[in-house]
Amino acid sequence: MVPVNTSSSDWSRPLEHYGGYPTASTIQYHIQQQQNADGYGSASAEIVANGGEPTVISGDLALLATAAPAIIASEASVVVPKRESESPEKAHSLRGSPIIIPKVYNTLGFQYVLDAPISTSIRIDEDRITYVNKDQFYGINLSYFPDPQKPIKSVTVKSQVMVVFGDNKSFADEMATWRDWQRRQTGGGPPRILGIEPKNCTGVIGPIDSVAMNGIQMYWNPEQGAKLSVAVHCLSTEFSLQKGVKGLPMNIQIDTYDENISETVPFHRGYCQIKVFCDKGAERKLRDEYRRSQKRKQMNRPRKADFEYHEPCDKSEFYHMSDLEKPAALYPGMTEDIETMRRTSISVESMECLKTSGSSCDTVVIYGKRREDPVFSPIVITPPSVVSLAHAVAARMGVAAEKVVSVFKHCRKGPTVRLDDDMIRFYSSGDVYILDLVRSTEDPNGFAVNLYEQGDTNVNISYQQETPKPEPVN
């Protein structure tokens, strides 16, 4: 287990900032939503193009003081219910219709933050948008503030991070869209939609698994937090209906499971809306927005009702979704690519230092599976040591890491050796194993991990039948 190095510069206002979140963006968000749903009251409003941005040039600004509608509130959270009578066509008849996702506003519980600035040209009644560059890695900080009203029961939790569409596509439509995108890709091997950089991830327990082409899965300790380094490998413009149209926003979604409560329904679900650009387009887009803002100030023509827009922020907080029942849209890839995809959850960038045999590296990756598993999965060992390997295998096999007292390697040529740190650091990168967990002969209350070496992930493992099969754990 590697603790997260969260400095004060990274979290300059952690709990206080979240404490101000409901009043700064929660209540205003809902008020603006209600105003739009009412067509801005009885006042007329006209939208004209001003530097490519819609601007309100007439209307009764006194309507902005409309009383907040009824909401369901608790001490630490605010739930904004979806209005049954709300019509998207009426609510946003004067400008493009954003997708309104029902949310839970909570200052406690799980909180996720993307290390990228938000756009300042988006109204507060619409979801924040974060501009990112294709193939560039960004940090995501995962933390937990204990919530007495909804406590967790597990010491470690499982989080699935995925890239999904935020335009209310059905599950079938999302899968079809990803298949169309995959068919357009060229090059060897199945393309990755979401990449992970393990060497820059901290606080992760065990391996980082690829559960889909657009998603990864990891375990972490909520008391210590975690940080991931991820990249999106597709452009927003690749999903536009026609050329010349703005790119389609997508969501980075994180589903966190407390498996002592439910293994199928996430304990918490959060998302962050993004637009993906190429060739440093995210920085250019932010600079253009800043220049337009400065130009308006110099000409003494401030944008009307500036307080209706999201304030600048160099980090993007995830929203908390209220719908936990909707299945996660994890795209496994076309049938012929599934096994290859499962074996390549680690991005190419993070594997460069692992290609040199006998070299020292902060991360070692081996491939393993239980006897009943159909395919092998990468096991990330950070730092490369017996303790880290024991934690990774224990998480995979579903036992407490402290119960693992020894790790043995069964070599293809016959000998069985007890692994040590040097063997893992210098001689194990890229090896392929069948994993077995048996009761330890050294400690009746502990377990021993047996790694049966394979020559290739596609070879038949019948040679293992020549030796007695270890007694399975009851």
C-alpha positions as CSV (number, residue, x, y, z in Angstrom):
1,M,0.0,0.0,0.0
2,V,1.4,3.3,-1.0
3,P,0.1,6.4,0.8
4,V,-0.9,9.4,-1.2
5,N,1.4,12.4,-1.0
6,T,-1.2,15.1,-0.7
7,S,0.6,18.4,-0.1
8,S,-1.1,21.6,1.0
9,S,-0.4,23.1,-2.4
10,D,-2.4,20.4,-4.1
11,W,-5.2,20.7,-1.6
12,S,-5.2,24.3,-0.6
13,R,-8.7,24.2,0.6
14,P,-9.9,20.7,1.0
15,L,-12.7,20.4,3.5
16,E,-13.4,24.1,3.6
17,H,-13.7,24.2,-0.2
18,Y,-16.2,21.4,-0.2
19,G,-18.0,23.0,2.6
20,G,-18.7,26.0,0.4
21,Y,-19.7,23.9,-2.5
22,P,-23.5,23.7,-2.0
23,T,-23.9,27.5,-1.6
24,A,-21.6,28.4,-4.4
25,S,-22.7,26.1,-7.1
26,T,-25.5,23.8,-5.8
27,I,-28.2,26.2,-4.9
28,Q,-27.4,28.7,-7.7
29,Y,-27.4,25.7,-10.1
30,H,-30.9,24.8,-9.2
31,I,-32.2,28.3,-9.2
32,Q,-30.9,28.8,-12.7
33,Q,-32.4,25.6,-13.8
34,Q,-35.8,26.7,-12.5
35,Q,-35.5,30.1,-14.3
36,N,-34.7,28.4,-17.5
37,A,-37.5,26.0,-17.1
38,D,-39.9,29.0,-16.7
39,G,-38.5,30.6,-19.9
40,Y,-36.9,33.4,-17.9
41,G,-40.3,34.5,-16.5
42,S,-42.4,36.9,-18.4
43,A,-39.5,39.0,-19.6
44,S,-38.3,38.8,-23.1
45,A,-34.7,37.9,-23.8
46,E,-32.7,38.1,-26.9
47,I,-29.5,36.3,-27.6
48,V,-26.9,37.7,-30.0
49,A,-23.5,36.4,-30.9
50,N,-20.7,38.2,-29.2
51,G,-17.4,36.7,-29.9
52,G,-18.9,33.4,-30.4
53,E,-20.7,33.5,-27.0
54,P,-24.4,34.0,-26.3
55,T,-25.1,37.2,-24.4
56,V,-28.4,38.4,-22.8
57,I,-29.0,42.0,-24.0
58,S,-32.5,42.5,-22.5
59,G,-34.5,41.0,-19.8
60,D,-35.6,41.6,-16.2
61,L,-32.5,41.0,-14.1
62,A,-34.6,41.2,-11.0
63,L,-35.8,37.7,-11.8
64,L,-32.4,36.4,-10.8
65,A,-33.5,36.9,-7.1
66,T,-36.2,34.2,-7.5
67,A,-36.6,32.3,-4.3
68,A,-35.0,28.9,-4.3
69,P,-37.4,26.0,-5.0
70,A,-38.1,23.2,-2.6
71,I,-35.3,20.7,-2.2
72,I,-34.7,17.7,0.0
73,A,-31.9,18.6,2.4
74,S,-30.0,17.0,5.2
75,E,-27.2,18.3,7.4
76,A,-24.5,17.5,4.9
77,S,-26.2,16.9,1.6
78,V,-28.7,18.4,-0.8
79,V,-30.6,16.3,-3.3
80,V,-31.9,18.0,-6.3
81,P,-34.9,16.0,-7.7
82,K,-35.6,15.9,-11.3
83,R,-38.8,17.8,-12.3
84,E,-41.3,15.6,-14.0
85,S,-42.9,18.4,-15.8
86,E,-39.7,20.0,-16.9
87,S,-39.5,20.2,-20.7
88,P,-36.0,20.4,-22.1
89,E,-37.3,22.1,-25.2
90,K,-38.9,24.8,-23.1
91,A,-36.2,25.1,-20.5
92,H,-33.5,25.9,-23.1
93,S,-35.4,27.3,-26.0
94,L,-33.2,30.3,-26.2
95,R,-29.9,28.4,-26.4
96,G,-28.5,24.9,-26.9
97,S,-30.1,22.4,-24.5
98,P,-27.6,21.0,-22.0
99,I,-28.2,17.6,-20.4
100,I,-29.4,17.8,-16.8
101,I,-28.2,14.9,-14.8
102,P,-29.8,14.4,-11.3
103,K,-27.3,15.0,-8.6
104,V,-26.7,14.7,-4.9
105,Y,-24.7,17.6,-3.3
106,N,-22.7,16.3,-0.4
107,T,-19.8,17.9,1.4
108,L,-18.9,14.5,2.9
109,G,-18.3,11.0,1.6
110,F,-16.3,10.3,-1.5
111,Q,-14.9,13.3,-3.4
112,Y,-12.9,13.2,-6.7
113,V,-11.0,16.0,-8.3
114,L,-9.5,16.2,-11.8
115,D,-6.2,18.2,-12.0
116,A,-7.3,20.4,-14.9
117,P,-8.9,23.8,-15.1
118,I,-12.6,24.4,-15.9
119,S,-14.1,26.5,-18.6
120,T,-15.4,30.0,-17.6
121,S,-17.8,30.3,-20.5
122,I,-20.3,27.8,-19.1
123,R,-23.4,29.0,-17.2
124,I,-23.8,27.8,-13.6
125,D,-27.1,26.1,-14.5
126,E,-25.1,23.8,-16.8
127,D,-22.4,21.3,-15.8
128,R,-18.9,22.5,-15.6
129,I,-16.7,21.5,-18.6
130,T,-13.0,20.7,-18.3
131,Y,-10.8,20.9,-21.4
132,V,-8.2,18.2,-21.8
133,N,-5.8,17.1,-24.5
134,K,-5.9,13.7,-26.2
135,D,-3.2,11.3,-24.9
136,Q,-2.1,13.7,-22.2
137,F,-2.1,12.3,-18.6
138,Y,-4.0,14.1,-15.9
139,G,-4.2,13.4,-12.2
140,I,-7.4,12.4,-10.4
141,N,-7.4,12.7,-6.6
142,L,-9.8,10.3,-4.8
143,S,-10.5,11.1,-1.1
144,Y,-13.1,10.3,1.5
145,F,-14.5,12.4,4.3
146,P,-16.4,10.2,6.8
147,D,-20.2,10.6,6.5
148,P,-22.0,9.5,9.7
149,Q,-25.3,9.4,7.8
150,K,-23.9,6.9,5.2
151,P,-20.8,5.2,6.6
152,I,-18.7,2.6,4.7
153,K,-18.1,-0.8,6.1
154,S,-15.0,-1.9,4.2
155,V,-11.4,-1.1,4.9
156,T,-10.7,-1.0,1.2
157,V,-13.0,0.0,-1.6
158,K,-13.1,-0.8,-5.3
159,S,-13.3,2.0,-7.9
160,Q,-14.0,1.7,-11.6
161,V,-12.9,4.7,-13.7
162,M,-14.4,5.0,-17.2
163,V,-15.1,7.3,-20.1
164,V,-18.7,7.4,-21.0
165,F,-21.1,9.6,-23.0
166,G,-23.1,12.2,-21.2
167,D,-25.9,12.8,-23.7
168,N,-28.4,10.3,-22.4
169,K,-27.5,7.6,-24.8
170,S,-28.9,4.2,-24.0
171,F,-26.6,1.4,-23.1
172,A,-27.0,-0.2,-26.5
173,D,-26.3,3.2,-28.3
174,E,-23.2,3.7,-26.2
175,M,-21.8,0.2,-27.2
176,A,-22.7,0.9,-30.8
177,T,-21.0,4.3,-30.8
178,W,-17.8,2.8,-29.3
179,R,-17.9,-0.1,-31.9
180,D,-18.1,2.4,-34.7
181,W,-15.2,4.4,-33.3
182,Q,-13.1,1.3,-32.9
183,R,-13.7,0.2,-36.5
184,R,-12.3,3.6,-37.6
185,Q,-9.1,3.1,-35.7
186,T,-6.0,1.9,-37.5
187,G,-2.8,0.3,-36.2
188,G,-1.8,-2.9,-34.5
189,G,-3.8,-4.2,-31.6
190,P,-7.1,-2.9,-30.1
191,P,-7.0,0.8,-29.3
192,R,-7.4,2.0,-25.7
193,I,-10.1,4.6,-24.9
194,L,-8.8,5.3,-21.3
195,G,-5.1,5.0,-20.6
196,I,-3.5,4.6,-17.1
197,E,0.0,5.5,-16.0
198,P,0.8,3.2,-13.0
199,K,4.2,4.8,-12.2
200,N,2.4,8.1,-11.3
201,C,-0.5,6.4,-9.4
202,T,-0.3,6.4,-5.6
203,G,-2.4,4.9,-2.8
204,V,-3.4,1.9,-5.1
205,I,-3.7,-1.5,-3.4
206,G,-2.8,-4.4,-5.7
207,P,-3.0,-4.4,-9.5
208,I,-4.8,-1.9,-11.7
209,D,-7.0,-4.0,-13.9
210,S,-8.5,-3.3,-17.3
211,V,-12.2,-4.1,-17.1
212,A,-13.0,-2.6,-20.5
213,M,-11.5,-0.6,-23.3
214,N,-13.0,2.5,-21.7
215,G,-12.4,1.6,-18.1
216,I,-10.0,0.5,-15.4
217,Q,-10.5,-0.9,-11.9
218,M,-8.4,-0.5,-8.7
219,Y,-8.7,-0.9,-4.9
220,W,-7.7,1.8,-2.4
221,N,-8.0,2.7,1.3
222,P,-10.4,5.6,1.8
223,E,-8.6,6.7,5.0
224,Q,-5.4,7.3,3.0
225,G,-6.8,8.4,-0.4
226,A,-5.4,7.7,-3.8
227,K,-4.3,9.4,-6.9
228,L,-4.6,8.1,-10.5
229,S,-2.9,9.3,-13.7
230,V,-5.2,8.8,-16.7
231,A,-5.4,9.9,-20.3
232,V,-8.2,9.8,-22.9
233,H,-7.3,8.5,-26.3
234,C,-10.2,9.8,-28.4
235,L,-11.3,13.2,-29.5
236,S,-14.7,14.8,-28.8
237,T,-15.0,15.7,-32.5
238,E,-14.9,12.1,-33.5
239,F,-18.4,11.7,-32.2
240,S,-20.0,14.8,-33.9
241,L,-22.8,14.0,-36.2
242,Q,-21.4,16.2,-38.9
243,K,-18.1,18.0,-39.7
244,G,-17.8,21.6,-38.6
245,V,-19.9,21.0,-35.5
246,K,-18.5,21.3,-32.0
247,G,-17.2,18.2,-30.3
248,L,-19.4,16.1,-28.2
249,P,-18.7,16.4,-24.4
250,M,-18.0,13.2,-22.6
251,N,-17.8,12.2,-18.9
252,I,-15.1,10.7,-16.8
253,Q,-17.2,8.5,-14.4
254,I,-16.0,6.9,-11.2
255,D,-18.1,4.1,-9.6
256,T,-16.9,3.2,-6.1
257,Y,-18.1,0.0,-4.5
258,D,-18.2,-1.0,-0.8
259,E,-18.3,-4.8,-1.4
260,N,-19.4,-5.4,2.2
261,I,-22.6,-3.6,1.3
262,S,-23.1,-4.5,-2.4
263,E,-20.9,-6.0,-5.1
264,T,-23.3,-4.9,-7.9
265,V,-24.6,-1.5,-7.0
266,P,-22.0,1.2,-6.5
267,F,-21.8,2.9,-3.1
268,H,-21.0,6.2,-4.8
269,R,-21.0,7.5,-8.4
270,G,-19.4,10.7,-9.6
271,Y,-18.7,12.3,-13.0
272,C,-16.8,15.1,-14.5
273,Q,-17.7,16.5,-18.0
274,I,-14.8,16.9,-20.4
275,K,-14.1,18.0,-23.9
276,V,-11.0,16.3,-25.5
277,F,-8.9,18.3,-28.0
278,C,-5.8,17.5,-30.0
279,D,-2.4,19.3,-30.3
280,K,-2.7,21.4,-27.1
281,G,-6.1,22.5,-28.0
282,A,-7.2,22.6,-24.4
283,E,-4.7,25.3,-23.6
284,R,-5.6,27.3,-26.7
285,K,-9.3,27.1,-25.8
286,L,-8.7,28.4,-22.3
287,R,-6.4,31.2,-23.6
288,D,-9.1,32.3,-26.0
289,E,-11.7,32.5,-23.3
290,Y,-9.3,34.5,-21.1
291,R,-8.5,36.9,-24.0
292,R,-12.2,37.5,-24.7
293,S,-12.8,38.2,-21.0
294,Q,-9.9,40.7,-20.9
295,K,-11.0,42.4,-24.1
296,R,-14.5,42.9,-22.6
297,K,-13.0,44.5,-19.5
298,Q,-10.7,46.8,-21.5
299,M,-13.7,48.0,-23.6
300,N,-15.8,48.5,-20.5
301,R,-18.3,46.0,-21.9
302,P,-18.5,43.3,-19.2
303,R,-20.5,40.3,-20.0
304,K,-23.9,40.8,-18.5
305,A,-24.6,38.7,-15.4
306,D,-21.1,37.4,-15.0
307,F,-22.1,35.8,-11.8
308,E,-24.2,33.3,-13.9
309,Y,-21.0,31.7,-15.1
310,H,-18.7,29.3,-13.4
311,E,-15.8,31.1,-11.7
312,P,-12.2,30.2,-12.8
313,C,-10.7,27.2,-11.0
314,D,-7.6,25.2,-11.8
315,K,-9.1,22.0,-10.6
316,S,-12.4,20.3,-11.6
317,E,-14.6,18.7,-8.9
318,F,-16.7,15.7,-9.8
319,Y,-20.4,15.9,-9.4
320,H,-22.2,13.3,-7.3
321,M,-24.9,11.3,-9.3
322,S,-28.1,10.3,-7.6
323,D,-28.8,7.4,-10.0
324,L,-26.8,4.4,-8.8
325,E,-28.9,1.7,-10.5
326,K,-28.0,2.5,-14.1
327,P,-25.5,-0.1,-15.4
328,A,-22.0,1.2,-16.0
329,A,-21.4,1.5,-19.8
330,L,-18.2,-0.5,-19.9
331,Y,-17.2,-1.3,-23.5
332,P,-15.4,-4.7,-23.7
333,G,-14.4,-4.2,-27.3
334,M,-15.2,-6.4,-30.3
335,T,-15.1,-10.1,-29.6
336,E,-11.8,-10.8,-31.2
337,D,-10.1,-8.1,-29.1
338,I,-11.4,-8.9,-25.6
339,E,-8.5,-11.1,-24.5
340,T,-5.8,-8.8,-25.9
341,M,-7.5,-5.8,-24.2
342,R,-7.6,-7.6,-20.8
343,R,-3.8,-8.1,-21.0
344,T,-2.9,-4.5,-21.9
345,S,-4.4,-2.4,-19.1
346,I,-1.0,-0.7,-18.6
347,S,-0.4,2.1,-21.1
348,V,2.6,1.9,-23.4
349,E,4.2,4.9,-21.9
350,S,4.4,3.3,-18.4
351,M,6.0,0.1,-19.8
352,E,9.1,1.7,-21.3
353,C,11.3,1.1,-18.3
354,L,10.1,-2.5,-18.0
355,K,11.3,-3.6,-21.4
356,T,14.9,-3.7,-20.4
357,S,15.7,-7.1,-18.8
358,G,17.6,-6.9,-15.5
359,S,17.0,-3.1,-15.0
360,S,15.9,-1.6,-11.8
361,C,12.5,0.1,-11.9
362,D,10.0,1.5,-9.5
363,T,7.2,-0.6,-11.0
364,V,7.3,-4.3,-12.1
365,V,4.4,-5.8,-14.0
366,I,3.7,-9.6,-14.2
367,Y,0.7,-11.3,-15.7
368,G,-1.4,-13.8,-13.7
369,K,-4.7,-15.6,-13.4
370,R,-6.4,-18.1,-11.2
371,R,-6.9,-21.6,-12.7
372,E,-10.6,-20.9,-13.4
373,D,-10.0,-17.5,-15.0
374,P,-10.3,-17.4,-18.9
375,V,-7.5,-14.8,-19.5
376,F,-4.5,-13.3,-17.8
377,S,-4.5,-9.9,-16.2
378,P,-1.6,-7.5,-15.4
379,I,-0.5,-7.3,-11.8
380,V,1.3,-4.1,-10.9
381,I,3.9,-4.4,-8.2
382,T,4.8,-1.0,-6.7
383,P,7.4,-0.9,-5.3
384,P,8.8,-4.2,-6.5
385,S,9.0,-6.3,-3.3
386,V,7.6,-9.5,-1.8
387,V,5.3,-7.4,0.4
388,S,3.8,-5.5,-2.6
389,L,3.4,-8.8,-4.5
390,A,1.6,-10.4,-1.5
391,H,-0.8,-7.4,-1.3
392,A,-1.5,-7.5,-5.0
393,V,-2.2,-11.3,-5.1
394,A,-4.2,-11.1,-1.8
395,A,-6.5,-8.5,-3.3
396,R,-6.9,-10.6,-6.4
397,M,-7.7,-13.8,-4.4
398,G,-9.9,-12.1,-1.8
399,V,-7.9,-12.6,1.4
400,A,-6.3,-10.1,3.8
401,A,-2.8,-9.3,2.8
402,E,-1.4,-9.8,6.3
403,K,-2.5,-13.5,6.1
404,V,0.0,-14.1,3.3
405,V,3.2,-15.4,5.0
406,S,5.2,-16.7,2.0
407,V,5.4,-16.5,-1.8
408,F,6.8,-19.4,-3.9
409,K,7.7,-19.6,-7.6
410,H,7.4,-22.9,-9.4
411,C,9.8,-22.7,-12.3
412,R,9.0,-24.3,-15.6
413,K,12.3,-26.3,-15.4
414,G,11.2,-27.9,-12.1
415,P,12.7,-26.1,-9.1
416,T,10.5,-24.3,-6.5
417,V,12.1,-21.2,-5.0
418,R,11.0,-18.7,-2.3
419,L,10.8,-15.3,-3.9
420,D,12.7,-12.3,-2.5
421,D,12.8,-8.6,-3.3
422,D,15.7,-8.9,-5.7
423,M,14.1,-11.6,-7.7
424,I,11.0,-9.6,-8.2
425,R,12.9,-6.3,-8.9
426,F,15.4,-7.7,-11.4
427,Y,14.1,-10.9,-12.9
428,S,10.3,-11.0,-12.9
429,S,9.1,-8.2,-15.2
430,G,6.8,-9.5,-17.9
431,D,6.6,-13.1,-16.4
432,V,3.3,-15.0,-16.7
433,Y,1.9,-17.1,-13.9
434,I,-1.0,-19.3,-12.7
435,L,-1.9,-18.1,-9.2
436,D,-2.7,-20.5,-6.4
437,L,-3.4,-19.8,-2.7
438,V,-3.0,-22.6,-0.2
439,R,-2.8,-23.0,3.6
440,S,0.8,-22.3,4.8
441,T,2.7,-25.2,6.3
442,E,4.7,-22.6,8.3
443,D,1.7,-20.9,9.9
444,P,-1.7,-22.7,10.1
445,N,-3.5,-19.4,10.2
446,G,-1.7,-18.0,7.2
447,F,-1.6,-18.6,3.4
448,A,1.2,-19.3,0.9
449,V,1.0,-18.0,-2.6
450,N,2.2,-20.3,-5.4
451,L,3.2,-18.8,-8.7
452,Y,3.3,-21.4,-11.5
453,E,5.5,-20.0,-14.3
454,Q,4.1,-20.1,-17.9
455,G,6.0,-19.8,-21.1
456,D,3.3,-17.9,-22.9
457,T,-0.2,-16.8,-22.1
458,N,-1.6,-18.9,-24.9
459,V,0.2,-22.2,-24.1
460,N,-1.6,-25.2,-22.7
461,I,-0.9,-25.6,-19.0
462,S,-1.2,-29.4,-19.0
463,Y,2.4,-29.8,-17.7
464,Q,1.1,-28.7,-14.3
465,Q,-0.8,-32.0,-14.1
466,E,2.5,-33.8,-13.8
467,T,2.8,-32.5,-10.2
468,P,0.3,-32.8,-7.4
469,K,-2.2,-29.9,-7.5
470,P,-2.1,-27.8,-4.3
471,E,-4.9,-28.2,-1.9
472,P,-7.5,-25.4,-2.6
473,V,-8.4,-22.9,0.1
474,N,-11.8,-23.7,1.7
